Amino acid sequence: MNYLALLFDLDGVIIDSEPLHNDAVAAALRAYGVELPVSIFDEFMGIPDEVILAAASQRYLDGRVPMPVLLAEKQRIYLQIEGQLQPIPGALAFIRHARPKYRGFALATSSLRHNQQLAFDRFDLNSYFDAVVTAEDVQHTKPHPEPYLRAVERLGIPADSCLVIEDSLNGVRAGCEAGCAVLGLTTSYSASELVAAGATYVCASYDEIARLLTAHEVGTD
């Protein structure tokens, strides 16, 4: 069938921000004498900063430093380095060229709205998206389907007519649970891991995504 809408994640799908977020989280904990293990970032990929920081506070600081304090420190550090932010290769060109073919474009991200807006302003993305859902817009974050359910609702397009583009396992699960088809982009996980999480398609680049959608006649005029 032809999909009527594309639903994007942000970090790791449109912008190459995961390393910057991870560095800021690590630096926030380092200020309190904690050196986070790299494995924690795989465990919480695609999940809001509030969750990983709350978990880190309990695991390594016995809850002595409240999550909001850690989050404020993380955000302060991130804003100092966000000028290093770059797009995922091919993402901006794909968005520009694909947008006219679809009835709707939406974003469903676990990022804070402020960080989402910084990225959209930096890369001139505001005019391409009909709906934006951030961490502040939902009660349940990925892997819960609420972010994609909210995005589908705002677009007014049935979930089974929407294709989600995701890089994280939690994001793939969220898209599937929302009733959407999901395309996994291998910027963060392997193809086999994305398929195991439920991805219908897997691509290694936006060139591959464009070829796949063209071959399957995905989209609509």
BATOR-845031 format. One record per atom (N, C-alpha, C, O): x, y, z; residue in one letter. Coordinates in pm, whole numbers, padded with zeros to 5 digits, always signed. Example, Ala and Ser with C-alpha at 12.3 -4.5 7.8 and 13.67 -1.06 7.14 Angstrom:
# BATOR-845031
+01319-00569+00780a/+01230-00450+00780a/+01320-00330+00780a/+01424-00332+00846a/+01285-00225+00708s/+01367-00106+00714s/+01290+00003+00787s/+01341+00114+00804s/
# end
This chain:
# BATOR-845031
+00083-00119+00000m/+00000+00000+00000m/+00087+00124+00000m/+00206+00119+00033m/+00027+00236-00037n/+00099+00363-00034n/+00079+00431+00101n/-00034+00447+00147n/+00188+00469+00163y/+00179+00541+00289y/+00145+00687+00263y/+00195+00747+00167y/+00063+00742+00347l/+00019+00880+00330l/+00103+00978+00411l/+00101+01098+00383l/+00177+00928+00509a/+00254+01017+00596a/+00383+00949+00641a/+00390+00827+00654a/+00485+01031+00664l/+00608+00986+00726l/+00619+01048+00864l/+00597+01168+00882l/+00654+00964+00962l/+00672+01008+01100l/+00818+00983+01139l/+00865+00870+01131l/+00887+01086+01179f/+01030+01079+01207f/+01058+01088+01357f/+00991+01162+01430f/+01158+01014+01402d/+01226+01045+01527d/+01323+01159+01496d/+01343+01192+01379d/+01383+01217+01597l/+01476+01329+01576l/+01621+01287+01595l/+01699+01286+01499l/+01657+01251+01718d/+01796+01218+01749d/+01836+01085+01688d/+01775+00982+01716d/+01938+01088+01603g/+01983+00967+01536g/+01912+00939+01406g/+01950+00847+01333g/+01809+01017+01376v/+01734+01000+01250v/+01747+01124+01163v/+01776+01113+01044v/+01725+01241+01221i/+01743+01366+01146i/+01872+01435+01188i/+01943+01489+01103i/+01901+01435+01316i/+02024+01500+01364i/+02114+01399+01435i/+02066+01306+01500i/+02244+01421+01421d/+02343+01332+01482d/+02376+01384+01621d/+02488+01429+01647d/+02279+01376+01710s/+02289+01440+01840s/+02315+01345+01956s/+02349+01388+02066s/+02298+01215+01933e/+02314+01120+02044e/+02448+01136+02116e/+02449+01138+02239e/+02562+01147+02044p/+02689+01162+02116p/+02694+01289+02200p/+02750+01288+02309p/+02634+01400+02151l/+02636+01524+02226l/+02551+01512+02352l/+02591+01556+02460l/+02432+01452+02339h/+02347+01431+02457h/+02417+01341+02559h/+02415+01368+02679h/+02478+01234+02509n/+02547+01142+02600n/+02663+01210+02672n/+02684+01189+02792n/+02738+01292+02598d/+02849+01364+02660d/+02799+01459+02768d/+02861+01472+02874d/+02685+01525+02741a/+02631+01619+02839a/+02580+01547+02963a/+02600+01593+03075a/+02513+01433+02943v/+02467+01354+03056v/+02586+01306+03139v/+02586+01317+03262v/+02688+01254+03072a/+02807+01204+03143a/+02874+01316+03220a/+02919+01296+03334a/+02882+01435+03159a/+02947+01548+03227a/+02867+01593+03349a/+02924+01632+03451a/+02733+01588+03337a/+02649+01627+03451a/+02672+01535+03570a/+02678+01582+03683a/+02686+01405+03545l/+02713+01311+03655l/+02856+01322+03703l/+02885+01302+03821l/+02946+01353+03611r/+03087+01365+03649r/+03108+01479+03749r/+03197+01475+03834r/+03023+01581+03737a/+03031+01694+03831a/+03004+01650+03974a/+03039+01720+04069a/+02940+01533+03989y/+02911+01479+04123y/+02996+01356+04153y/+02964+01277+04242y/+03105+01340+04078g/+03201+01235+04106g/+03166+01099+04049g/+03225+00998+04090g/+03071+01094+03953v/+03028+00966+03896v/+03074+00957+03751v/+03050+01048+03671v/+03140+00848+03717e/+03178+00820+03578e/+03082+00713+03526e/+03093+00596+03562e/+02991+00753+03442l/+02888+00661+03394l/+02947+00555+03301l/+03034+00587+03219l/+02903+00430+03312p/+02945+00329+03215p/+02879+00353+03080p/+02764+00398+03073p/+02950+00324+02973v/+02897+00345+02838v/+02768+00265+02817v/+02681+00308+02742v/+02757+00151+02882s/+02641+00063+02861s/+02509+00130+02898s/+02404+00091+02846s/+02512+00229+02987i/+02386+00291+03028i/+02322+00366+02913i/+02199+00381+02910i/+02401+00414+02818f/+02345+00488+02706f/+02275+00396+02607f/+02176+00435+02545f/+02325+00274+02592d/+02254+00176+02511d/+02123+00135+02579d/+02020+00118+02513d/+02127+00121+02709e/+02009+00081+02784e/+01896+00181+02771e/+01779+00143+02765e/+01931+00310+02768f/+01829+00414+02770f/+01819+00492+02638f/+01762+00601+02635f/+01873+00437+02530m/+01865+00509+02403m/+01719+00524+02359m/+01640+00430+02366m/+01685+00644+02314g/+01549+00671+02270g/+01453+00704+02382g/+01333+00718+02359g/+01505+00717+02504i/+01424+00746+02622i/+01466+00883+02675i/+01585+00916+02670i/+01373+00965+02726p/+01406+01102+02767p/+01516+01110+02872p/+01539+01017+02949p/+01583+01226+02872d/+01691+01249+02968d/+01645+01232+03112d/+01720+01184+03197d/+01521+01273+03139e/+01470+01262+03276e/+01480+01120+03329e/+01508+01098+03446e/+01456+01023+03242v/+01455+00883+03284v/+01596+00833+03314v/+01621+00773+03418v/+01688+00860+03221i/+01825+00812+03243i/+01888+00884+03362i/+01963+00822+03438i/+01858+01013+03381l/+01916+01086+03492l/+01857+01042+03626l/+01928+01037+03726l/+01728+01012+03628a/+01667+00960+03750a/+01727+00825+03787a/+01756+00799+03903a/+01745+00739+03685a/+01804+00607+03710a/+01949+00621+03758a/+01991+00552+03851a/+02024+00712+03694a/+02164+00731+03734a/+02175+00784+03875a/+02263+00744+03951a/+02085+00875+03912s/+02086+00929+04048s/+02064+00818+04150s/+02132+00813+04252s/+01968+00729+04123q/+01940+00620+04216q/+02054+00519+04221q/+02092+00472+04328q/+02110+00485+04104r/+02211+00380+04099r/+02345+00423+04158r/+02411+00347+04228r/+02384+00548+04128y/+02521+00589+04158y/+02531+00697+04266y/+02639+00721+04319y/+02419+00762+04299l/+02423+00869+04399l/+02323+00844+04512l/+02300+00931+04596l/+02264+00723+04513d/+02165+00688+04616d/+02053+00792+04625d/+01994+00813+04731d/+02024+00856+04510g/+01915+00953+04505g/+01944+01085+04573g/+01854+01166+04592g/+02071+01108+04612r/+02103+01230+04687r/+02089+01357+04603r/+02059+01464+04655r/+02111+01343+04472v/+02098+01459+04382v/+01970+01440+04302v/+01960+01347+04223v/+01872+01527+04320p/+01743+01510+04251p/+01760+01517+04098p/+01846+01587+04046p/+01674+01443+04030m/+01678+01442+03885m/+01670+01582+03825m/+01747+01612+03733m/+01580+01672+03871p/+01574+01805+03809p/+01705+01882+03817p/+01736+01961+03728p/+01782+01861+03924v/+01912+01927+03936v/+02008+01873+03830v/+02078+01950+03764v/+02010+01741+03813l/+02095+01681+03711l/+02051+01723+03571l/+02135+01749+03485l/+01920+01729+03549l/+01869+01768+03418l/+01908+01912+03384l/+01947+01940+03271l/+01898+02002+03480a/+01938+02140+03456a/+02086+02150+03422a/+02124+02227+03334a/+02169+02071+03492e/+02312+02072+03463e/+02340+02012+03325e/+02422+02064+03250e/+02271+01903+03293k/+02288+01842+03161k/+02250+01940+03051k/+02322+01953+02953k/+02137+02008+03068q/+02091+02101+02966q/+02187+02220+02952q/+02211+02267+02841q/+02241+02267+03062r/+02339+02376+03057r/+02460+02336+02974r/+02509+02414+02892r/+02508+02214+02996i/+02625+02166+02923i/+02590+02144+02776i/+02669+02179+02688i/+02472+02087+02750y/+02433+02061+02611y/+02425+02190+02531y/+02469+02194+02416y/+02370+02295+02590l/+02357+02422+02517l/+02493+02483+02485l/+02505+02562+02392l/+02596+02447+02563q/+02730+02495+02535q/+02792+02426+02413q/+02879+02482+02347q/+02746+02303+02385i/+02808+02226+02276i/+02713+02204+02158i/+02751+02140+02060i/+02589+02256+02167e/+02493+02226+02061e/+02532+02288+01927e/+02478+02250+01824e/+02627+02384+01929g/+02677+02439+01803g/+02750+02336+01719g/+02771+02357+01600g/+02789+02225+01781q/+02857+02117+01708q/+02758+02025+01635q/+02799+01935+01562q/+02629+02049+01656l/+02526+01960+01603l/+02531+01954+01451l/+02543+02057+01384l/+02521+01833+01398q/+02520+01811+01253q/+02401+01723+01216q/+02356+01644+01298q/+02351+01734+01093p/+02243+01644+01050p/+02297+01506+01018p/+02415+01490+00985p/+02211+01407+01026i/+02244+01274+00973i/+02264+01288+00823i/+02182+01352+00757i/+02370+01232+00766p/+02394+01247+00623p/+02272+01211+00538p/+02214+01104+00553p/+02234+01301+00450g/+02123+01278+00359g/+01987+01312+00413g/+01890+01316+00337g/+01976+01338+00544a/+01844+01357+00603a/+01774+01483+00552a/+01657+01478+00516a/+01845+01594+00546l/+01782+01720+00507l/+01737+01716+00360l/+01628+01762+00327l/+01821+01662+00274a/+01784+01652+00133a/+01665+01560+00115a/+01575+01588+00036a/+01663+01449+00189f/+01550+01357+00180f/+01421+01425+00222f/+01319+01412+00154f/+01424+01497+00333i/+01304+01565+00382i/+01253+01665+00279i/+01133+01671+00252i/+01343+01742+00222r/+01302+01843+00122r/+01240+01778+00000r/+01139+01825-00051r/+01301+01669-00048h/+01254+01607-00172h/+01130+01520-00150h/+01045+01510-00239h/+01118+01459-00032a/+01006+01368-00008a/+00879+01440+00035a/+00769+01390+00013a/+00893+01557+00096r/+00776+01622+00157r/+00659+01640+00060r/+00546+01615+00100r/+00679+01683-00064p/+00564+01703-00153p/+00489+01576-00189p/+00376+01583-00238p/+00547+01459-00165k/+00485+01333-00204k/+00387+01280-00099k/+00317+01182-00125k/+00382+01343+00018y/+00306+01287+00129y/+00202+01387+00179y/+00220+01508+00170y/+00096+01333+00232r/-00009+01416+00288r/+00036+01482+00418r/-00006+01593+00450r/+00122+01413+00494g/+00167+01470+00621g/+00306+01424+00660g/+00349+01314+00626g/+00375+01511+00733f/+00503+01481+00798f/+00485+01512+00946f/+00428+01615+00982f/+00535+01422+01032a/+00529+01448+01176a/+00660+01408+01241a/+00736+01327+01188a/+00686+01467+01357l/+00801+01433+01439l/+00752+01384+01573l/+00663+01444+01633l/+00809+01273+01622a/+00779+01223+01757a/+00913+01194+01824a/+00979+01095+01793a/+00952+01281+01915t/+01085+01273+01975t/+01077+01268+02127t/+00983+01320+02187t/+01176+01206+02187s/+01189+01204+02332s/+01266+01325+02383s/+01287+01338+02504s/+01310+01412+02293s/+01382+01532+02332s/+01290+01636+02395s/+01168+01634+02374s/+01349+01726+02472l/+01277+01841+02520l/+01240+01932+02403l/+01312+01939+02304l/+01127+02003+02415r/+01083+02090+02305r/+01190+02196+02273r/+01210+02229+02156r/+01257+02247+02375h/+01359+02349+02350h/+01469+02295+02260h/+01515+02363+02169h/+01513+02171+02286n/+01618+02112+02204n/+01567+02080+02063n/+01640+02098+01965n/+01443+02034+02054q/+01383+02010+01922q/+01376+02139+01841q/+01408+02140+01722q/+01335+02246+01907q/+01322+02373+01835q/+01458+02429+01793q/+01471+02488+01686q/+01559+02410+01878l/+01694+02450+01840l/+01738+02380+01711l/+01794+02443+01621l/+01711+02250+01703a/+01750+02174+01584a/+01670+02218+01462a/+01727+02235+01354a/+01539+02237+01479f/+01456+02280+01366f/+01498+02418+01316f/+01501+02441+01195f/+01529+02508+01406d/+01572+02642+01365d/+01708+02635+01297d/+01730+02702+01195d/+01798+02556+01351r/+01934+02547+01297r/+01934+02493+01154r/+02011+02538+01070r/+01845+02396+01127f/+01846+02331+00996f/+01723+02366+00912f/+01696+02300+00812f/+01649+02470+00952d/+01538+02524+00874d/+01434+02416+00841d/+01399+02395+00725d/+01385+02348+00946l/+01293+02235+00927l/+01148+02269+00961l/+01059+02188+00935l/+01122+02384+01017n/+00988+02413+01067n/+00879+02400+00962n/+00770+02351+00991n/+00906+02442+00841s/+00801+02446+00739s/+00765+02309+00683s/+00665+02295+00613s/+00845+02207+00714y/+00822+02074+00655y/+00731+01986+00739y/+00681+01885+00689y/+00708+02021+00865f/+00638+01931+00957f/+00502+01986+00997f/+00488+02102+01037f/+00401+01899+00985d/+00264+01936+01019d/+00233+01914+01166d/+00142+01975+01221d/+00308+01827+01231a/+00285+01796+01372a/+00418+01764+01438a/+00504+01698+01379a/+00435+01811+01560v/+00555+01785+01639v/+00513+01741+01779v/+00436+01810+01846v/+00564+01627+01823v/+00538+01575+01957v/+00671+01559+02027v/+00760+01489+01978v/+00686+01624+02142t/+00809+01616+02220t/+00781+01549+02354t/+00668+01509+02382t/+00884+01539+02437a/+00870+01472+02566a/+00765+01541+02654a/+00698+01476+02734a/+00751+01674+02639e/+00655+01747+02722e/+00510+01724+02681e/+00418+01759+02755e/+00490+01665+02564d/+00354+01649+02511d/+00288+01518+02549d/+00171+01496+02517d/+00361+01429+02617v/+00307+01296+02646v/+00328+01261+02793v/+00416+01316+02859v/+00246+01170+02842q/+00264+01117+02977q/+00355+00996+02976q/+00427+00970+03073q/+00352+00921+02866h/+00432+00798+02854h/+00524+00812+02733h/+00478+00839+02622h/+00653+00794+02754t/+00749+00808+02646t/+00784+00672+02586t/+00745+00568+02640t/+00856+00673+02476k/+00898+00550+02409k/+00970+00459+02510k/+01048+00509+02591k/+00945+00329+02508p/+00881+00248+02405p/+00728+00244+02407p/+00668+00171+02329p/+00666+00320+02496h/+00519+00330+02493h/+00477+00394+02360h/+00548+00481+02310h/+00366+00353+02303p/+00326+00406+02172p/+00270+00548+02175p/+00244+00605+02070p/+00250+00606+02294e/+00183+00736+02301e/+00243+00843+02211e/+00166+00916+02148e/+00377+00858+02202p/+00429+00964+02114p/+00381+00951+01969p/+00345+01050+01906p/+00382+00828+01916y/+00338+00810+01778y/+00187+00814+01766y/+00134+00860+01665y/+00116+00767+01866l/-00030+00780+01865l/-00071+00927+01863l/-00164+00965+01793l/-00002+01009+01941r/-00032+01152+01945r/+00000+01217+01810r/-00075+01302+01762r/+00112+01177+01749a/+00149+01233+01619a/+00047+01195+01512a/+00009+01278+01430a/+00004+01069+01513v/-00097+01023+01417v/-00227+01100+01436v/-00291+01142+01339v/-00264+01119+01562e/-00387+01193+01592e/-00380+01335+01540e/-00477+01386+01484e/-00267+01400+01559r/-00252+01538+01513r/-00252+01548+01361r/-00298+01648+01306r/-00201+01447+01294l/-00203+01448+01148l/-00342+01419+01093l/-00377+01465+00985l/-00421+01344+01168g/-00553+01303+01120g/-00545+01199+01011g/-00630+01194+00922g/-00443+01115+01017i/-00421+01009+00918i/-00415+00876+00992i/-00349+00869+01096i/-00480+00770+00943p/-00478+00641+01014p/-00336+00589+01033p/-00250+00607+00947p/-00314+00526+01146a/-00180+00476+01179a/-00127+00378+01074a/-00008+00379+01043a/-00216+00294+01019d/-00168+00196+00923d/-00137+00258+00786d/-00094+00188+00695d/-00158+00388+00773s/-00117+00460+00652s/+00008+00544+00676s/+00046+00625+00592s/+00071+00523+00793c/+00189+00601+00831c/+00312+00512+00839c/+00305+00398+00885c/+00425+00565+00794l/+00553+00497+00805l/+00643+00575+00899l/+00671+00692+00877l/+00688+00508+01004v/+00779+00566+01104v/+00923+00538+01062v/+00956+00428+01019v/+01008+00639+01076i/+01153+00620+01055i/+01221+00636+01190i/+01215+00744+01250i/+01285+00531+01238e/+01342+00525+01373e/+01481+00464+01370e/+01515+00387+01280e/+01562+00501+01470d/+01695+00440+01482d/+01711+00356+01608d/+01801+00273+01615d/+01625+00376+01709s/+01641+00305+01836s/+01542+00190+01848s/+01436+00191+01786s/+01579+00092+01928l/+01490-00022+01950l/+01364+00022+02022l/+01255-00026+01991l/+01377+00112+02118n/+01259+00163+02188n/+01167+00239+02093n/+01045+00230+02105n/+01225+00313+02001g/+01145+00386+01904g/+01074+00293+01807g/+00957+00316+01773g/+01144+00189+01762v/+01081+00090+01674v/+00962+00025+01744v/+00855+00010+01686v/+00981-00013+01870r/+00872-00075+01945r/+00754+00019+01960r/+00639-00022+01948r/+00783+00147+01986a/+00676+00245+02001a/+00597+00260+01872a/+00474+00264+01874a/+00667+00269+01760g/+00598+00282+01631g/+00513+00162+01598g/+00401+00176+01549g/+00566+00044+01624c/+00489-00078+01598c/+00365-00085+01686c/+00257-00117+01638c/+00382-00054+01814e/+00268-00060+01906e/+00161+00044+01871e/+00044+00026+01905e/+00202+00151+01804a/+00106+00253+01761a/+00030+00211+01636a/-00065+00279+01596a/+00070+00099+01575g/+00000+00050+01457g/+00058+00097+01326g/-00003+00079+01221g/+00176+00158+01331c/+00242+00207+01210c/+00339+00102+01157c/+00384+00014+01230c/+00369+00111+01028a/+00484+00039+00976a/+00608+00116+01018a/+00604+00238+01032a/+00719+00045+01039v/+00840+00110+01089v/+00959+00075+01001v/+00982-00041+00968v/+01034+00178+00964l/+01160+00161+00892l/+01273+00191+00989l/+01279+00301+01045l/+01362+00095+01009g/+01475+00114+01099g/+01596+00165+01023g/+01634+00108+00921g/+01655+00272+01073l/+01776+00329+01016l/+01893+00289+01104l/+01890+00311+01225l/+01997+00231+01044t/+02104+00167+01122t/+02211+00266+01168t/+02330+00236+01158t/+02170+00382+01218t/+02267+00477+01274t/+02305+00442+01417t/+02409+00487+01465t/+02222+00363+01485s/+02247+00333+01626s/+02250+00183+01655s/+02322+00140+01746s/+02175+00103+01581y/+02167-00041+01604y/+02181-00115+01471y/+02165-00057+01364y/+02212-00243+01482s/+02231-00324+01362s/+02097-00357+01299s/+01992-00346+01362s/+02102-00399+01173a/+01980-00437+01102a/+01908-00550+01174a/+01785-00548+01185a/+01983-00649+01221s/+01919-00764+01287s/+01848-00722+01415s/+01741-00773+01445s/+01908-00629+01490e/+01845-00582+01613e/+01717-00504+01583e/+01617-00518+01654e/+01719-00422+01479l/+01602-00344+01442l/+01488-00434+01394l/+01372-00411+01428l/+01522-00536+01317v/+01421-00632+01271v/+01362-00707+01390v/+01241-00726+01397v/+01448-00750+01483a/+01400-00821+01601a/+01306-00735+01685a/+01215-00787+01750a/+01327-00603+01683a/+01241-00512+01758a/+01108-00488+01688a/+01014-00435+01747a/+01100-00527+01557g/+00973-00516+01487g/+00976-00435+01360g/+00871-00417+01297g/+01093-00384+01318a/+01099-00302+01197a/+01054-00380+01075a/+01094-00495+01055a/+00971-00317+00993t/+00925-00377+00868t/+01032-00369+00761t/+01050-00463+00683t/+01102-00258+00757y/+01211-00235+00664y/+01333-00191+00743y/+01321-00140+00854y/+01453-00211+00685v/+01576-00161+00746v/+01663-00103+00635v/+01681-00165+00530v/+01718+00016+00659c/+01807+00081+00564c/+01928+00137+00637c/+01921+00169+00756c/+02038+00148+00564a/+02162+00199+00623a/+02185+00346+00592a/+02276+00407+00648a/+02104+00405+00503s/+02124+00545+00465s/+01995+00600+00406s/+01902+00526+00375s/+01993+00732+00391y/+01876+00794+00329y/+01870+00766+00180y/+01761+00767+00122y/+01983+00742+00117d/+01979+00699-00024d/+01905+00566-00036d/+01824+00547-00127d/+01933+00474+00056e/+01862+00346+00056e/+01713+00365+00083e/+01629+00300+00021e/+01680+00455+00176i/+01538+00480+00206i/+01468+00533+00081i/+01358+00488+00048i/+01529+00629+00013a/+01468+00685-00107a/+01446+00579-00213a/+01342+00575-00278a/+01546+00492-00231r/+01531+00386-00331r/+01421+00288-00291r/+01343+00245-00376r/+01416+00254-00163l/+01314+00160-00115l/+01174+00216-00136l/+01086+00147-00187l/+01153+00341-00098l/+01020+00400-00110l/+00980+00415-00257l/+00864+00396-00291l/+01075+00447-00341t/+01046+00457-00484t/+01011+00321-00541t/+00917+00309-00619t/+01088+00219-00503a/+01064+00084-00557a/+00929+00029-00515a/+00864-00043-00591a/+00886+00065-00393h/+00758+00016-00343h/+00644+00113-00368h/+00531+00094-00322h/+00677+00219-00444e/+00576+00320-00479e/+00507+00374-00352e/+00385+00390-00347e/+00592+00401-00250v/+00539+00454-00125v/+00520+00604-00141v/+00604+00672-00200v/+00410+00654-00088g/+00381+00796-00095g/+00261+00823-00182g/+00207+00733-00246g/+00219+00945-00183t/+00103+00981-00261t/+00115+01124-00309t/+00174+01208-00241t/+00059+01151-00423d/+00054+01289-00472d/-00067+01361-00414d/-00089+01478-00443d/
# end
